[in-house]
Amino acid sequence: MNSQEIAHPSSNGLELTAAMDTLTKRNSLVQKDGLTRILVIDDDQAMTEMLRLVLEPNAFDVHEAHSGPEGIEATQRLNPEVVVLDLLMPGMDGWEVCKEIRTFSQVPILVLSAISKPGIIARALDEGADDYLLKPMPSSVLIAHLKRLARRARAEQESNNTNLPLLRL
């Protein structure tokens, strides 16, 4: 949007405020140094550290949460481009976390689990997960899936940016 494009002439103050809030939120997704912001929600600290070691050298800005409630709060605060979620966590499990995140965000969620039962995979996808990978997997496969999900999220955001009402002065 250039400096002469503000809002559609029929916009009232609320629509203009909503449009500006949307732009601000979308612009907050621009990553420092071109890094993709990833949130890993897993109670296993060794797993989150291993993911950090694999992902950071591959242009990912990795943030960690070690419980379901912490992951939900971090999703709201950090606005990540992709969430990597474990299913089996004490207290609030990954299915509940996924369902709760879906109440406020459409961030892509990749479930990373050792559970290979079709019913479990289907349940995770039904609860709102976008992708499901079985552990262990080659790091190159994980990286490719994360990049694909981030590309898709960026494309959706750019598409939404073109749908904002504009006023030409």
C-alpha positions, 0 to 999 in steps of 0.5 A: 500500500502506498502513502496515498492509499488509506481506506475505501471511501465507504469505510467507517472508523471501525473498518479502518481501525480493523484494517490497520490492526490487520496490517500491523499484525501481518507486518509483525510476521516479518522475520528478522534476518529472513528467519522463519519463526517456529514454536516447538511445543513439547514437554521433552526438553531434549527433543526441543533442544535437538530440534533447535540444533537442527532448525536454527542453522536452516534459517529458523528462529526456534522458540520453545514451550514445554507444556500445553498452556505455555504453548498456547500462551506462546502462540498468542504472544509470538505469532509464529509462522509454524507450530511444531506440536507433540501429542503426548504431554502431561496435563493438557495433551497435544490434541487439546492444545491444537483445538485451543490454538484453532479458537484464535489462530490459523497458524499451520500446526505440524504434529511430530509424533512417534504414534503411527496408528491411523486413528491417532493421525486422523484425530490430530488432523481432525482437531486442526493439525495441518501436517503429521510426521512420524518420529524419527524422520530425516531432518531434511524431511522435517525442514522441507515440511516446515518450509512448505507450511511457512510458504503456504502461510505467507501466501495466505497472508499476502492474499489477505493483504490484497483484500483490504479496502483502500482509499485513493486520495 
